[in-house]
């Protein structure tokens, strides 16, 4: 399972002790979790942390890099 924690606009990094205070949504697949992070960003919320039971942990900065990279890949695929 993967969990994506979110916060309001302007929210910064999520510390482990604060996880209980933030909303999250669970997914069975990593692609679905990253898709939700895109959705959060598009609706004005902030994806703060993506955690997986398999040990994956992407903080706010790592998520931004991942979404940027995947977005660039999708643009390239559409151009072909």
C-alpha positions in Angstrom: 0.0 0.0 0.0 1.0 3.6 -0.7 -0.1 6.6 1.3 -0.1 10.2 0.0 -0.2 12.9 2.7 -1.5 16.3 1.8 -1.6 19.8 3.2 -2.9 23.3 2.4 -1.1 25.7 0.1 2.2 26.9 1.6 2.6 23.7 3.7 6.2 22.6 4.0 7.8 19.3 4.8 5.9 16.8 6.9 7.7 15.6 10.0 7.0 12.0 11.2 5.4 13.2 14.4 2.9 15.3 12.4 1.6 12.5 10.1 -1.4 11.9 12.3 -2.5 15.5 11.9 -2.6 15.4 8.1 -5.0 13.9 5.6 -3.9 11.0 3.5 -5.3 8.7 0.9 -4.2 5.1 0.3 -3.5 3.4 -3.0 -2.5 -0.1 -4.0 -0.2 1.1 -6.9 2.6 3.6 -7.0 1.3 5.1 -10.3 -2.1 5.7 -8.7 -0.4 7.4 -5.7 1.6 9.7 -8.0 -1.5 10.4 -10.0 -3.2 11.5 -6.8 -0.3 13.8 -6.0 -0.8 15.4 -9.4 -4.5 15.8 -8.7 -3.7 17.5 -5.3 -1.3 19.9 -6.9 -3.8 20.8 -9.7 -6.5 21.5 -7.1 -4.4 23.8 -5.0 -3.4 21.4 -2.3 0.1 20.3 -1.6 1.3 16.6 -1.7 3.7 16.5 1.3 4.7 12.8 1.5 4.3 9.6 -0.4 5.1 6.5 1.7 4.9 2.9 0.7 4.8 -0.3 2.7 7.7 -1.4 0.6 10.0 1.3 2.0 9.4 4.0 -0.7 9.4 7.5 0.9 9.2 10.6 -1.3 9.0 13.9 0.6 7.6 17.1 -0.9 10.8 17.9 -2.9 11.2 14.3 -4.2 7.5 14.2 -5.2 7.9 17.5 -7.1 10.9 16.1 -9.0 9.1 12.8 -9.7 6.0 14.6 -11.0 8.1 17.0 -13.1 10.0 14.0 -14.7 6.9 12.0 -15.3 5.1 15.0 -16.8 8.0 15.5 -19.2 7.8 11.9 -20.2 4.1 12.1 -20.9 4.6 15.2 -23.1 7.3 13.4 -25.1 5.0 10.4 -25.6 2.1 12.6 -26.8 4.4 14.3 -29.3 5.1 11.0 -31.0 
